Amino acid sequence: MKKVLIAVVLALLCYPLIPWVLGRTIEQRVGAYTDQLQERLPYVRIEQTRYTRGWYRSEQDLRIGGATPALGLSGASVTIHNVIHHGLWCGLTCVGLARIETHLEFPAATQASLVKLFGKTEPLSVQTRLHLFGGLTTTLTSPPLPDVALDDGTHVASSGGAFSIDQGAHADRLAMRGHLLRLSVHGRGALRVELGDALFESHAERLLRSLYVGDGAFTLAECTLAGLPPGTVRVTDLHATSKTSAEAGFATVAIRFGTGQITSKPLTLAATDFDFSYGHLNAEALESLTAGLVAVNRDTTLPAAAHGAQLAAVLRDKAPALLAQDPVFTVDRIRLRNAAGALLVTGKIRLPGFVAADLGADADPKALVQKLQVAFDLSVDQAFLASVPNGAALTAQLDNFVQQGLATLDHGQFHSQFAFAGGKATFNGRSAPTAATAPVAPATTAP
């Protein structure tokens, strides 16, 4: 019993030393995360940083400047003030290396606008917990706005939102999640924007240096825009997903985007789908290319006039290694559908046999065109064309294609297969019409 009591007493006596001992480790960890912040946000720059280490708590001030001048994104600075509570017990509900409270200080004009919206409440609450063995969890929350009237007559209302980031040690794993229930902006006159139930979620793991694999998803239950031409537009069930996977040194990126019903004055659709994928991407070449482009955008010393040329130089230097591995761009599905019918497009684009010399200074562009292979399949219902703007002209154009054997019409559906290979284009196996022989829709006379 005495040994236990002595151990407890020693632990209590030594505990005040623990936060002090951890202070240097915390400072190093915070410094590393500050460096990662600069790497992940290449369009901003950290102008100044100051760290004050204490016994039980430390403080850090960061001043983040505008972004890359070459992109025209330079602007006023924002100050980030971090209050860092040392662990192991870093709060009533916190066990970890440290707990960080973040406060944002905006330029005077911006701060005045935020005060009108949120009053004395901070517009964004940021809490971070540093895990004992690496990694962190950050939670960002924004308070609700019941209905705030601005000086120009605009009314803003929001349910508030929350966003969380969970990062593993050495940033090898990253998970994010965000949710906004409702946002409403009513401008003067009829201008109105309504967003309802937005959700974002992603998970990623490092594959190679700055290249990650994983999946992400975004959904928006409803979006309404009113007061602008062509009138009120309402979109339901907007959804997007992305998935990056890798096998045997090659990556595949699949992107899916779609909506439920779209209601507007000129056009109403029951659903839309836009699905694309990039396959057989050499992971080393892809990472090298993306890292090179990010480095150019991060260069704050690069004049705006030289920015485009520098990006082009990176593409000339890095893209050949990616194209030489025969990547494939696939249109898995572009589909527009309404009560009358649908339009469907699928296809693939490849560049087999590409070599770095094809992009050389003395390369003949015609030789590169000879290697290009394109194959697309188009199907569209007559009734669908009749229901969309300019549908009559489009139908007449396709009728001319049918007469020349470039398309078929079967049971009220137009169909054509477009191919490009060896520098030549065909429709349904027939040579594409030249400018002199291209079908022309018949002229219409006004009633």
Secondary structure, DSSP 8 states (H G I E B T S, - for coil): -HHHHHHHHHHHHHTTHHHHHHHHHHHHHHHHHHHHHHHH-TTEEEEEEEEE--SSEEEEEEEEEEE-GGGT-----EEEEEEEEESSEEETTEESSEEEEEEEE--HHHHHHHHHHHTTS-S-EEEEEE-TTS-EEEEEEE--EEEEE-TTS-EEEE--EEEEEEE-GGG-EEEEEEEEEEEEEE-STT-EEEEEEEEEEEEEEEEETTEEEEEEEEEEEEEEEESSTT--EEEEEEEEEEEEEEETTEEEEEEEEEES-EE-SS-EESEEEEEEEEEEEEHHHHHHHHHHHHHHHH-TTS-HHHHHHHHHHHHHHHHHHHHTT--EEEEEEEEEE-SS-EEEEEEEEE-TT--GGGGSTT--HHHHHHH-EEEEEEEEEHHHHHTSTTHHHHHHHHHHHHHTTSSEEETTEEEEEEEEETTEEEETTEE---TTT----------
